[in-house]
């Protein structure tokens, strides 16, 4: 069980870049206690949670999905108040499949949950095959309840898998040269996914070049066909030196970006708003991380409220502590 309490505070400091001063908001955790009613499945999986999404961006949160980068499954959960209630797992691959998909992000849109693998090499290992990570899954669920088909916790039921992004990344003029390069050497590695309308957005942890991170967008439906053009587009977002994308979340009018270090650089996790237009990026603030979580990486950005005129209410989860160390923030627009 995880309980976190901190007084909310919003302050600012001045950052100098190119002779210009910018005020950057510092966002402290909200004064809310979050609990997990029971452990998520898998000793390794629950300490390596890497992405989550809910069917709706406001209560009730009856159907949400969390992914990990250790196992062949994802897991459903619900939220009541400030309590996370883990539910059934859903198999993405058969138990005897070779390798794990290295699940790094989750999204929901119009009757489907989506899960992306990292599509990249491990940080340092030249021996571990990256092939199983070159995959995106599409999971059909009931539009009313958000529930998958029965028996999906025992075997793969209705889950579609696509490896088409392998070639898209390889052939990209912007990120292709980082394809299949070790993460420690600034290699291409997806960490976030958002699906909005007809487009799937994939945020890259690496590479980071000239203070830019990369977002690949494709036609979400076409990814799950064999030959239809996926209409791939790559956008650069200036997040800062050595900063990559740790998660994405669809909101009204655009996408929220959770940034963090590509590897172990001293980069403070921050939230940005991006409208999918060239150069239209807004820094919303840097996250103040609770002392007990400072050694962990902020990996998951879950939307709890997206309401016009009010701050975004978000839940940040971390890679490292059991069950993600859920921490709430109220992010100014």
Phi and psi restraints in degrees (value plus and minus 20) as a CYANA .aco file:
   2 UNK   PHI    -139.4   -99.4
   2 UNK   PSI     110.2   150.2
   3 UNK   PHI    -151.2  -111.2
   3 UNK   PSI     107.9   147.9
   4 UNK   PHI    -151.8  -111.8
   4 UNK   PSI     115.0   155.0
   5 UNK   PHI    -161.2  -121.2
   5 UNK   PSI     111.5   151.5
   6 UNK   PHI    -174.1  -134.1
   6 UNK   PSI     121.5   161.5
   7 UNK   PHI     -87.9   -47.9
   7 UNK   PSI     116.1   156.1
   8 UNK   PHI     -96.7   -56.7
   8 UNK   PSI     121.3   161.3
   9 UNK   PHI    -171.6  -131.6
   9 UNK   PSI     127.6   167.6
  10 UNK   PHI    -152.8  -112.8
  10 UNK   PSI      94.6   134.6
  11 UNK   PHI    -148.7  -108.7
  11 UNK   PSI    -196.9  -156.9
  12 UNK   PHI    -166.4  -126.4
  12 UNK   PSI     133.3   173.3
  13 UNK   PHI    -154.4  -114.4
  13 UNK   PSI     146.7   186.7
  14 UNK   PHI    -121.1   -81.1
  14 UNK   PSI     108.3   148.3
  15 UNK   PHI    -131.2   -91.2
  15 UNK   PSI     108.5   148.5
  16 UNK   PHI    -121.9   -81.9
  16 UNK   PSI     105.2   145.2
  17 UNK   PHI    -162.8  -122.8
  17 UNK   PSI     102.4   142.4
  18 UNK   PHI      39.9    79.9
  18 UNK   PSI       9.4    49.4
  19 UNK   PHI      64.5   104.5
  19 UNK   PSI     -20.6    19.4
  20 UNK   PHI    -130.6   -90.6
  20 UNK   PSI     117.8   157.8
  21 UNK   PHI    -115.7   -75.7
  21 UNK   PSI     114.2   154.2
  22 UNK   PHI    -145.8  -105.8
  22 UNK   PSI     113.5   153.5
  23 UNK   PHI    -109.3   -69.3
  23 UNK   PSI     104.0   144.0
  24 UNK   PHI    -134.8   -94.8
  24 UNK   PSI     102.3   142.3
  25 UNK   PHI     -88.0   -48.0
  25 UNK   PSI     122.0   162.0
  26 UNK   PHI    -125.3   -85.3
  26 UNK   PSI     107.0   147.0
  27 UNK   PHI    -133.2   -93.2
  27 UNK   PSI      96.8   136.8
  28 UNK   PHI    -108.5   -68.5
  28 UNK   PSI     137.5   177.5
  29 UNK   PHI     -79.1   -39.1
  29 UNK   PSI     126.7   166.7
  30 UNK   PHI     -90.1   -50.1
  30 UNK   PSI     132.1   172.1
  31 UNK   PHI     -98.3   -58.3
  31 UNK   PSI      46.6    86.6
  32 UNK   PHI    -152.6  -112.6
  32 UNK   PSI     116.8   156.8
  33 UNK   PHI    -111.4   -71.4
  33 UNK   PSI     101.5   141.5
  34 UNK   PHI    -126.1   -86.1
  34 UNK   PSI     118.2   158.2
  35 UNK   PHI    -148.3  -108.3
  35 UNK   PSI     134.3   174.3
  36 UNK   PHI    -137.8   -97.8
  36 UNK   PSI     101.8   141.8
  37 UNK   PHI     -86.1   -46.1
  37 UNK   PSI     -50.2   -10.2
  38 UNK   PHI    -177.6  -137.6
  38 UNK   PSI     145.7   185.7
  39 UNK   PHI     -85.7   -45.7
  39 UNK   PSI     124.1   164.1
  40 UNK   PHI     -87.1   -47.1
  40 UNK   PSI     139.9   179.9
  41 UNK   PHI     -85.7   -45.7
  41 UNK   PSI     127.5   167.5
  42 UNK   PHI      61.3   101.3
  42 UNK   PSI      98.1   138.1
  43 UNK   PHI     -78.6   -38.6
  43 UNK   PSI     -64.7   -24.7
  44 UNK   PHI     -95.9   -55.9
  44 UNK   PSI     -59.6   -19.6
  45 UNK   PHI     -82.2   -42.2
  45 UNK   PSI     -62.5   -22.5
  46 UNK   PHI     -91.4   -51.4
  46 UNK   PSI     -35.4     4.6
  47 UNK   PHI    -120.0   -80.0
  47 UNK   PSI     -14.5    25.5
  48 UNK   PHI    -152.1  -112.1
  48 UNK   PSI      20.7    60.7
  49 UNK   PHI     -89.6   -49.6
  49 UNK   PSI     115.0   155.0
  50 UNK   PHI    -154.0  -114.0
  50 UNK   PSI     -19.6    20.4
  51 UNK   PHI    -199.6  -159.6
  51 UNK   PSI     130.4   170.4
  52 UNK   PHI    -174.6  -134.6
  52 UNK   PSI     135.1   175.1
  53 UNK   PHI    -174.0  -134.0
  53 UNK   PSI     131.4   171.4
  54 UNK   PHI    -137.5   -97.5
  54 UNK   PSI     137.8   177.8
  55 UNK   PHI     -85.5   -45.5
  55 UNK   PSI     -49.5    -9.5
  56 UNK   PHI    -145.6  -105.6
  56 UNK   PSI     140.5   180.5
  57 UNK   PHI    -119.5   -79.5
  57 UNK   PSI      -2.5    37.5
  58 UNK   PHI    -174.2  -134.2
  58 UNK   PSI     140.1   180.1
  59 UNK   PHI     -81.1   -41.1
  59 UNK   PSI     132.7   172.7
  60 UNK   PHI    -101.3   -61.3
  60 UNK   PSI     125.3   165.3
  61 UNK   PHI    -121.3   -81.3
  61 UNK   PSI      56.0    96.0
  62 UNK   PHI    -103.2   -63.2
  62 UNK   PSI     -41.2    -1.2
  63 UNK   PHI    -160.0  -120.0
  63 UNK   PSI      88.4   128.4
  64 UNK   PHI    -151.7  -111.7
  64 UNK   PSI     140.0   180.0
  65 UNK   PHI    -152.4  -112.4
  65 UNK   PSI     113.0   153.0
  66 UNK   PHI    -138.6   -98.6
  66 UNK   PSI     122.0   162.0
  67 UNK   PHI    -139.4   -99.4
  67 UNK   PSI     141.5   181.5
  68 UNK   PHI    -157.7  -117.7
  68 UNK   PSI     144.2   184.2
  69 UNK   PHI    -125.5   -85.5
  69 UNK   PSI       9.5    49.5
  70 UNK   PHI    -144.7  -104.7
  70 UNK   PSI     -43.1    -3.1
  71 UNK   PHI    -146.7  -106.7
  71 UNK   PSI     153.0   193.0
  72 UNK   PHI    -108.8   -68.8
  72 UNK   PSI      -8.5    31.5
  73 UNK   PHI    -154.1  -114.1
  73 UNK   PSI     141.8   181.8
  74 UNK   PHI    -132.8   -92.8
  74 UNK   PSI     158.3   198.3
  75 UNK   PHI    -162.3  -122.3
  75 UNK   PSI     114.7   154.7
  76 UNK   PHI    -100.2   -60.2
  76 UNK   PSI     134.9   174.9
  77 UNK   PHI    -174.1  -134.1
  77 UNK   PSI     146.4   186.4
  78 UNK   PHI    -148.7  -108.7
  78 UNK   PSI     147.0   187.0
  79 UNK   PHI    -149.3  -109.3
  79 UNK   PSI     106.6   146.6
  80 UNK   PHI    -140.8  -100.8
  80 UNK   PSI      93.8   133.8
  81 UNK   PHI      43.3    83.3
  81 UNK   PSI    -135.6   -95.6
  82 UNK   PHI    -139.1   -99.1
  82 UNK   PSI      13.1    53.1
  83 UNK   PHI    -138.9   -98.9
  83 UNK   PSI     105.2   145.2
  84 UNK   PHI    -110.0   -70.0
  84 UNK   PSI     111.4   151.4
  85 UNK   PHI    -140.2  -100.2
  85 UNK   PSI      77.8   117.8
  86 UNK   PHI     -79.4   -39.4
  86 UNK   PSI     120.9   160.9
  87 UNK   PHI    -140.7  -100.7
  87 UNK   PSI    -162.8  -122.8
  88 UNK   PHI     -98.0   -58.0
  88 UNK   PSI     130.2   170.2
  89 UNK   PHI     -99.4   -59.4
  89 UNK   PSI     141.8   181.8
  90 UNK   PHI    -150.4  -110.4
  90 UNK   PSI     108.3   148.3
  91 UNK   PHI     -98.5   -58.5
  91 UNK   PSI     108.8   148.8
  92 UNK   PHI    -113.5   -73.5
  92 UNK   PSI     -53.0   -13.0
  93 UNK   PHI    -159.9  -119.9
  93 UNK   PSI     138.7   178.7
  94 UNK   PHI     -84.0   -44.0
  94 UNK   PSI     132.2   172.2
  95 UNK   PHI     -78.3   -38.3
  95 UNK   PSI     -52.3   -12.3
  96 UNK   PHI    -111.8   -71.8
  96 UNK   PSI      -9.8    30.2
  97 UNK   PHI     -88.5   -48.5
  97 UNK   PSI     126.8   166.8
  98 UNK   PHI     -99.3   -59.3
  98 UNK   PSI     109.6   149.6
  99 UNK   PHI      53.6    93.6
  99 UNK   PSI     144.5   184.5
 100 UNK   PHI    -129.9   -89.9
 100 UNK   PSI     136.9   176.9
 101 UNK   PHI     -94.8   -54.8
 101 UNK   PSI     -21.4    18.6
 102 UNK   PHI      35.2    75.2
 102 UNK   PSI      32.5    72.5
 103 UNK   PHI     -78.4   -38.4
 103 UNK   PSI     106.7   146.7
 104 UNK   PHI    -143.9  -103.9
 104 UNK   PSI     -36.4     3.6
 105 UNK   PHI    -176.1  -136.1
 105 UNK   PSI     135.5   175.5
 106 UNK   PHI    -155.8  -115.8
 106 UNK   PSI     130.4   170.4
 107 UNK   PHI    -170.9  -130.9
 107 UNK   PSI     142.2   182.2
 108 UNK   PHI    -154.0  -114.0
 108 UNK   PSI     121.9   161.9
 109 UNK   PHI    -183.3  -143.3
 109 UNK   PSI     104.9   144.9
 110 UNK   PHI      30.8    70.8
 110 UNK   PSI      32.8    72.8
 111 UNK   PHI      70.5   110.5
 111 UNK   PSI     -13.9    26.1
 112 UNK   PHI    -155.2  -115.2
 112 UNK   PSI     117.8   157.8
 113 UNK   PHI    -113.6   -73.6
 113 UNK   PSI     126.2   166.2
 114 UNK   PHI    -142.9  -102.9
 114 UNK   PSI     123.4   163.4
 115 UNK   PHI    -152.4  -112.4
 115 UNK   PSI     113.4   153.4
 116 UNK   PHI    -133.6   -93.6
 116 UNK   PSI     120.2   160.2
 117 UNK   PHI     -99.8   -59.8
 117 UNK   PSI     151.6   191.6
 118 UNK   PHI     -93.2   -53.2
 118 UNK   PSI     -41.2    -1.2
 119 UNK   PHI      33.1    73.1
 119 UNK   PSI      15.5    55.5
 120 UNK   PHI    -175.2  -135.2
 120 UNK   PSI     152.6   192.6
 121 UNK   PHI     -99.6   -59.6
 121 UNK   PSI     140.9   180.9
 122 UNK   PHI     -84.2   -44.2
 122 UNK   PSI     150.4   190.4
 123 UNK   PHI     -82.4   -42.4
 123 UNK   PSI     -68.5   -28.5
 124 UNK   PHI    -146.8  -106.8
 124 UNK   PSI     -39.2     0.8
 125 UNK   PHI     -97.9   -57.9
 125 UNK   PSI     106.0   146.0
 126 UNK   PHI    -113.3   -73.3
 126 UNK   PSI     -24.5    15.5
 127 UNK   PHI    -116.5   -76.5
 127 UNK   PSI     -57.2   -17.2
 128 UNK   PHI     -88.1   -48.1
 128 UNK   PSI     105.7   145.7
 129 UNK   PHI     -89.0   -49.0
 129 UNK   PSI     117.9   157.9
 130 UNK   PHI    -115.0   -75.0
 130 UNK   PSI     -22.9    17.1
 131 UNK   PHI     -75.3   -35.3
 131 UNK   PSI     -66.1   -26.1
 132 UNK   PHI     -81.8   -41.8
 132 UNK   PSI     -38.5     1.5
 133 UNK   PHI    -104.8   -64.8
 133 UNK   PSI     -30.3     9.7
 134 UNK   PHI    -104.3   -64.3
 134 UNK   PSI      49.3    89.3
 135 UNK   PHI    -174.2  -134.2
 135 UNK   PSI     126.6   166.6
 136 UNK   PHI    -145.9  -105.9
 136 UNK   PSI     115.3   155.3
 137 UNK   PHI    -128.2   -88.2
 137 UNK   PSI     126.5   166.5
 138 UNK   PHI    -144.5  -104.5
 138 UNK   PSI     102.6   142.6
 139 UNK   PHI    -134.8   -94.8
 139 UNK   PSI      90.4   130.4
 140 UNK   PHI     -93.9   -53.9
 140 UNK   PSI     117.5   157.5
 141 UNK   PHI    -155.6  -115.6
 141 UNK   PSI     141.2   181.2
 142 UNK   PHI     -82.6   -42.6
 142 UNK   PSI     107.3   147.3
 143 UNK   PHI     -84.0   -44.0
 143 UNK   PSI     -48.7    -8.7
 144 UNK   PHI    -100.9   -60.9
 144 UNK   PSI     -62.8   -22.8
 145 UNK   PHI    -122.6   -82.6
 145 UNK   PSI     -42.2    -2.2
 146 UNK   PHI      56.0    96.0
 146 UNK   PSI      -6.3    33.7
 147 UNK   PHI    -114.5   -74.5
 147 UNK   PSI     125.3   165.3
 148 UNK   PHI    -103.8   -63.8
 148 UNK   PSI     159.5   199.5
 149 UNK   PHI     -84.5   -44.5
 149 UNK   PSI     132.3   172.3
 150 UNK   PHI     -84.8   -44.8
 150 UNK   PSI     125.2   165.2
 151 UNK   PHI      65.7   105.7
 151 UNK   PSI     -20.1    19.9
 152 UNK   PHI     -90.4   -50.4
 152 UNK   PSI     -32.4     7.6
 153 UNK   PHI    -103.2   -63.2
 153 UNK   PSI     -34.2     5.8
 154 UNK   PHI    -122.1   -82.1
 154 UNK   PSI     -53.6   -13.6
 155 UNK   PHI    -169.1  -129.1
 155 UNK   PSI     149.4   189.4
 156 UNK   PHI     -94.1   -54.1
 156 UNK   PSI      97.3   137.3
 157 UNK   PHI    -147.5  -107.5
 157 UNK   PSI      90.4   130.4
 158 UNK   PHI      56.9    96.9
 158 UNK   PSI     -22.9    17.1
 159 UNK   PHI     -98.7   -58.7
 159 UNK   PSI     105.3   145.3
 160 UNK   PHI    -117.2   -77.2
 160 UNK   PSI     121.6   161.6
 161 UNK   PHI    -144.7  -104.7
 161 UNK   PSI     116.2   156.2
 162 UNK   PHI    -148.3  -108.3
 162 UNK   PSI     117.9   157.9
 163 UNK   PHI    -130.8   -90.8
 163 UNK   PSI      -4.7    35.3
 164 UNK   PHI     -87.0   -47.0
 164 UNK   PSI     -44.6    -4.6
 165 UNK   PHI     -91.1   -51.1
 165 UNK   PSI     -37.3     2.7
 166 UNK   PHI     -73.4   -33.4
 166 UNK   PSI     -72.8   -32.8
 167 UNK   PHI     -92.8   -52.8
 167 UNK   PSI     -53.4   -13.4
 168 UNK   PHI     -81.2   -41.2
 168 UNK   PSI     -65.7   -25.7
 169 UNK   PHI     -87.6   -47.6
 169 UNK   PSI     -65.2   -25.2
 170 UNK   PHI     -76.8   -36.8
 170 UNK   PSI     -59.0   -19.0
 171 UNK   PHI    -111.4   -71.4
 171 UNK   PSI     -21.3    18.7
 172 UNK   PHI     -90.8   -50.8
 172 UNK   PSI     113.7   153.7
 173 UNK   PHI     -87.3   -47.3
 173 UNK   PSI     -47.7    -7.7
 174 UNK   PHI    -107.9   -67.9
 174 UNK   PSI     -61.8   -21.8
 175 UNK   PHI    -138.4   -98.4
 175 UNK   PSI     -22.3    17.7
 176 UNK   PHI     -80.3   -40.3
 176 UNK   PSI     -54.4   -14.4
 177 UNK   PHI     -91.9   -51.9
 177 UNK   PSI     -32.1     7.9
 178 UNK   PHI    -119.7   -79.7
 178 UNK   PSI     -19.6    20.4
 179 UNK   PHI     -83.3   -43.3
 179 UNK   PSI     112.3   152.3
 180 UNK   PHI      43.6    83.6
 180 UNK   PSI       2.1    42.1
 181 UNK   PHI    -116.3   -76.3
 181 UNK   PSI     122.9   162.9
 182 UNK   PHI     -75.9   -35.9
 182 UNK   PSI     121.2   161.2
 183 UNK   PHI     -77.9   -37.9
 183 UNK   PSI     -56.5   -16.5
 184 UNK   PHI     -82.1   -42.1
 184 UNK   PSI     -41.1    -1.1
 185 UNK   PHI    -124.1   -84.1
 185 UNK   PSI       5.4    45.4
 186 UNK   PHI      53.4    93.4
 186 UNK   PSI      11.5    51.5
 187 UNK   PHI     -92.7   -52.7
 187 UNK   PSI     140.5   180.5
 188 UNK   PHI     -87.4   -47.4
 188 UNK   PSI     110.4   150.4
 189 UNK   PHI    -177.9  -137.9
 189 UNK   PSI      95.1   135.1
 190 UNK   PHI    -100.7   -60.7
 190 UNK   PSI     115.8   155.8
 191 UNK   PHI    -145.3  -105.3
 191 UNK   PSI     -38.6     1.4
 192 UNK   PHI    -154.7  -114.7
 192 UNK   PSI     131.5   171.5
 193 UNK   PHI    -162.9  -122.9
 193 UNK   PSI     120.3   160.3
 194 UNK   PHI    -159.1  -119.1
 194 UNK   PSI     124.9   164.9
 195 UNK   PHI    -146.2  -106.2
 195 UNK   PSI     107.4   147.4
 196 UNK   PHI    -163.9  -123.9
 196 UNK   PSI      98.5   138.5
 197 UNK   PHI      44.1    84.1
 197 UNK   PSI    -144.1  -104.1
 198 UNK   PHI    -117.5   -77.5
 198 UNK   PSI     -21.3    18.7
 199 UNK   PHI    -125.9   -85.9
 199 UNK   PSI     121.5   161.5
 200 UNK   PHI    -126.7   -86.7
 200 UNK   PSI     107.5   147.5
 201 UNK   PHI    -130.9   -90.9
 201 UNK   PSI     111.2   151.2
 202 UNK   PHI    -143.9  -103.9
 202 UNK   PSI      98.9   138.9
 203 UNK   PHI    -116.6   -76.6
 203 UNK   PSI     113.3   153.3
 204 UNK   PHI    -118.7   -78.7
 204 UNK   PSI     107.5   147.5
 205 UNK   PHI     -87.3   -47.3
 205 UNK   PSI     -63.2   -23.2
 206 UNK   PHI    -153.9  -113.9
 206 UNK   PSI     131.7   171.7
 207 UNK   PHI    -104.7   -64.7
 207 UNK   PSI     144.5   184.5
 208 UNK   PHI    -142.3  -102.3
 208 UNK   PSI     100.5   140.5
 209 UNK   PHI    -152.9  -112.9
 209 UNK   PSI     108.8   148.8
 210 UNK   PHI      32.2    72.2
 210 UNK   PSI      20.6    60.6
 211 UNK   PHI      51.2    91.2
 211 UNK   PSI     -10.0    30.0
 212 UNK   PHI    -123.2   -83.2
 212 UNK   PSI     117.8   157.8
 213 UNK   PHI    -125.4   -85.4
 213 UNK   PSI     154.9   194.9
 214 UNK   PHI    -148.7  -108.7
 214 UNK   PSI     122.6   162.6
 215 UNK   PHI    -144.4  -104.4
 215 UNK   PSI     103.6   143.6
 216 UNK   PHI    -118.5   -78.5
 216 UNK   PSI     108.5   148.5
 217 UNK   PHI    -139.8   -99.8
 217 UNK   PSI     123.3   163.3
 218 UNK   PHI    -162.1  -122.1
 218 UNK   PSI     144.7   184.7
 219 UNK   PHI     -90.3   -50.3
 219 UNK   PSI      96.2   136.2
 220 UNK   PHI     -80.4   -40.4
 220 UNK   PSI     -62.6   -22.6
 221 UNK   PHI     -91.4   -51.4
 221 UNK   PSI     -58.3   -18.3
 222 UNK   PHI     -88.2   -48.2
 222 UNK   PSI     -45.1    -5.1
 223 UNK   PHI     -78.0   -38.0
 223 UNK   PSI     -49.3    -9.3
 224 UNK   PHI    -120.0   -80.0
 224 UNK   PSI       2.4    42.4
 225 UNK   PHI    -130.3   -90.3
 225 UNK   PSI     151.6   191.6
 226 UNK   PHI    -108.6   -68.6
 226 UNK   PSI     -55.6   -15.6
 227 UNK   PHI    -153.5  -113.5
 227 UNK   PSI     -30.9     9.1
 228 UNK   PHI     -81.3   -41.3
 228 UNK   PSI     117.5   157.5
 229 UNK   PHI     -78.4   -38.4
 229 UNK   PSI     115.4   155.4
 230 UNK   PHI    -112.7   -72.7
 230 UNK   PSI     -22.1    17.9
 231 UNK   PHI      34.5    74.5
 231 UNK   PSI      38.9    78.9
 232 UNK   PHI     -96.1   -56.1
 232 UNK   PSI     116.9   156.9
 233 UNK   PHI    -155.9  -115.9
 233 UNK   PSI     122.5   162.5
 234 UNK   PHI    -139.0   -99.0
 234 UNK   PSI     110.5   150.5
 235 UNK   PHI    -138.3   -98.3
 235 UNK   PSI     124.0   164.0
 236 UNK   PHI    -117.8   -77.8
 236 UNK   PSI     117.3   157.3
 237 UNK   PHI    -148.0  -108.0
 237 UNK   PSI     106.0   146.0
 238 UNK   PHI    -105.0   -65.0
 238 UNK   PSI      75.2   115.2
 239 UNK   PHI    -117.4   -77.4
 239 UNK   PSI     -33.0     7.0
 240 UNK   PHI      97.7   137.7
 240 UNK   PSI     146.3   186.3
 241 UNK   PHI     -79.3   -39.3
 241 UNK   PSI     114.2   154.2
 242 UNK   PHI      39.7    79.7
 242 UNK   PSI      -0.2    39.8
 243 UNK   PHI    -122.7   -82.7
 243 UNK   PSI     112.8   152.8
 244 UNK   PHI    -143.2  -103.2
 244 UNK   PSI    -200.0  -160.0
 245 UNK   PHI    -112.2   -72.2
 245 UNK   PSI     106.4   146.4
 246 UNK   PHI    -120.6   -80.6
 246 UNK   PSI     -44.8    -4.8
 247 UNK   PHI    -186.6  -146.6
 247 UNK   PSI     140.4   180.4
 248 UNK   PHI    -148.7  -108.7
 248 UNK   PSI     132.5   172.5
 249 UNK   PHI    -168.8  -128.8
 249 UNK   PSI     109.2   149.2
 250 UNK   PHI     -93.8   -53.8
 250 UNK   PSI     113.8   153.8
 251 UNK   PHI    -156.4  -116.4
 251 UNK   PSI     154.2   194.2
 252 UNK   PHI     -80.8   -40.8
 252 UNK   PSI     104.1   144.1
 253 UNK   PHI      66.0   106.0
 253 UNK   PSI     -23.8    16.2
 254 UNK   PHI     150.5   190.5
 254 UNK   PSI    -165.4  -125.4
 255 UNK   PHI    -157.2  -117.2
 255 UNK   PSI     116.6   156.6
 256 UNK   PHI    -109.1   -69.1
 256 UNK   PSI     121.2   161.2
 257 UNK   PHI    -136.5   -96.5
 257 UNK   PSI     107.9   147.9
 258 UNK   PHI    -118.5   -78.5
 258 UNK   PSI      98.7   138.7
 259 UNK   PHI    -123.7   -83.7
 259 UNK   PSI     143.7   183.7
 260 UNK   PHI    -192.3  -152.3
 260 UNK   PSI    -196.6  -156.6
 261 UNK   PHI     -89.5   -49.5
 261 UNK   PSI     127.6   167.6
 262 UNK   PHI     -82.8   -42.8
 262 UNK   PSI     -64.7   -24.7
 263 UNK   PHI    -147.0  -107.0
 263 UNK   PSI    -125.7   -85.7
 264 UNK   PHI    -136.4   -96.4
 264 UNK   PSI       4.1    44.1
 265 UNK   PHI     -89.0   -49.0
 265 UNK   PSI     141.3   181.3
 266 UNK   PHI    -101.7   -61.7
 266 UNK   PSI      58.2    98.2
 267 UNK   PHI    -139.8   -99.8
 267 UNK   PSI     103.6   143.6
 268 UNK   PHI     -99.2   -59.2
 268 UNK   PSI     109.0   149.0
 269 UNK   PHI     -77.2   -37.2
 269 UNK   PSI     113.5   153.5
 270 UNK   PHI    -157.1  -117.1
 270 UNK   PSI     142.2   182.2
 271 UNK   PHI    -136.0   -96.0
 271 UNK   PSI     112.6   152.6
 272 UNK   PHI    -145.0  -105.0
 272 UNK   PSI     135.4   175.4
 273 UNK   PHI    -133.4   -93.4
 273 UNK   PSI     110.5   150.5
 274 UNK   PHI    -148.5  -108.5
 274 UNK   PSI     110.4   150.4
 275 UNK   PHI    -115.5   -75.5
 275 UNK   PSI     -12.5    27.5
 276 UNK   PHI      50.6    90.6
 276 UNK   PSI       3.5    43.5
 277 UNK   PHI    -138.0   -98.0
 277 UNK   PSI     122.1   162.1
 278 UNK   PHI     -74.1   -34.1
 278 UNK   PSI     106.3   146.3
 279 UNK   PHI      57.6    97.6
 279 UNK   PSI     -25.1    14.9
 280 UNK   PHI    -111.3   -71.3
 280 UNK   PSI      57.8    97.8
 281 UNK   PHI    -144.6  -104.6
 281 UNK   PSI     112.4   152.4
 282 UNK   PHI    -143.6  -103.6
 282 UNK   PSI     107.5   147.5
 283 UNK   PHI     -99.5   -59.5
 283 UNK   PSI     102.2   142.2
 284 UNK   PHI    -115.3   -75.3
 284 UNK   PSI     -46.0    -6.0
 285 UNK   PHI     136.4   176.4
 285 UNK   PSI     142.4   182.4
 286 UNK   PHI    -116.9   -76.9
 286 UNK   PSI     120.9   160.9
 287 UNK   PHI    -106.9   -66.9
 287 UNK   PSI     109.8   149.8
 288 UNK   PHI    -103.4   -63.4
 288 UNK   PSI      99.2   139.2
 289 UNK   PHI    -113.5   -73.5
 289 UNK   PSI     111.5   151.5
 290 UNK   PHI     -75.6   -35.6
 290 UNK   PSI     126.0   166.0
 291 UNK   PHI     -72.8   -32.8
 291 UNK   PSI     -61.2   -21.2
 292 UNK   PHI     -90.6   -50.6
 292 UNK   PSI     -31.2     8.8
 293 UNK   PHI    -134.1   -94.1
 293 UNK   PSI     -15.5    24.5
 294 UNK   PHI     -86.0   -46.0
 294 UNK   PSI     -41.5    -1.5
 295 UNK   PHI    -105.4   -65.4
 295 UNK   PSI     -24.5    15.5
 296 UNK   PHI    -125.7   -85.7
 296 UNK   PSI     143.8   183.8
 297 UNK   PHI    -120.5   -80.5
 297 UNK   PSI     109.3   149.3
 298 UNK   PHI     -90.6   -50.6
 298 UNK   PSI      96.4   136.4
 299 UNK   PHI    -138.0   -98.0
 299 UNK   PSI     -44.6    -4.6
 300 UNK   PHI    -146.8  -106.8
 300 UNK   PSI     112.2   152.2
 301 UNK   PHI    -139.9   -99.9
 301 UNK   PSI      88.6   128.6
 302 UNK   PHI    -134.4   -94.4
 302 UNK   PSI     107.8   147.8
 303 UNK   PHI    -103.6   -63.6
 303 UNK   PSI     103.9   143.9
 304 UNK   PHI    -126.6   -86.6
 304 UNK   PSI     -43.0    -3.0
 305 UNK   PHI    -175.0  -135.0
 305 UNK   PSI     108.8   148.8
 306 UNK   PHI    -153.0  -113.0
 306 UNK   PSI      65.1   105.1
 307 UNK   PHI    -147.9  -107.9
 307 UNK   PSI     107.7   147.7
 308 UNK   PHI     -74.1   -34.1
 308 UNK   PSI     113.1   153.1
 309 UNK   PHI      66.3   106.3
 309 UNK   PSI     -23.6    16.4
 310 UNK   PHI    -143.1  -103.1
 310 UNK   PSI     132.6   172.6
 311 UNK   PHI     -80.1   -40.1
 311 UNK   PSI     130.6   170.6
 312 UNK   PHI     -84.2   -44.2
 312 UNK   PSI     113.1   153.1
 313 UNK   PHI    -121.4   -81.4
 313 UNK   PSI      98.4   138.4
 314 UNK   PHI    -150.4  -110.4
 314 UNK   PSI     135.5   175.5
 315 UNK   PHI    -135.3   -95.3
 315 UNK   PSI     104.0   144.0
 316 UNK   PHI    -121.7   -81.7
 316 UNK   PSI     112.3   152.3
 317 UNK   PHI    -141.0  -101.0
 317 UNK   PSI     134.6   174.6
 318 UNK   PHI    -140.1  -100.1
 318 UNK   PSI     129.0   169.0
 319 UNK   PHI    -107.7   -67.7
 319 UNK   PSI      94.1   134.1
 320 UNK   PHI     123.1   163.1
 320 UNK   PSI     -84.6   -44.6
 321 UNK   PHI     -94.7   -54.7
 321 UNK   PSI     130.0   170.0
 322 UNK   PHI     -79.6   -39.6
 322 UNK   PSI     111.3   151.3
 323 UNK   PHI      48.7    88.7
 323 UNK   PSI      -4.9    35.1
 324 UNK   PHI      67.7   107.7
 324 UNK   PSI     -25.8    14.2
 325 UNK   PHI      31.6    71.6
 325 UNK   PSI      33.5    73.5
 326 UNK   PHI     -77.6   -37.6
 326 UNK   PSI     110.0   150.0
 327 UNK   PHI    -156.6  -116.6
 327 UNK   PSI     107.4   147.4
 328 UNK   PHI    -113.5   -73.5
 328 UNK   PSI     121.5   161.5
 329 UNK   PHI    -153.3  -113.3
 329 UNK   PSI     129.1   169.1
 330 UNK   PHI    -130.4   -90.4
 330 UNK   PSI      90.4   130.4
 331 UNK   PHI    -122.3   -82.3
 331 UNK   PSI      99.7   139.7
 332 UNK   PHI     -83.5   -43.5
 332 UNK   PSI     127.5   167.5
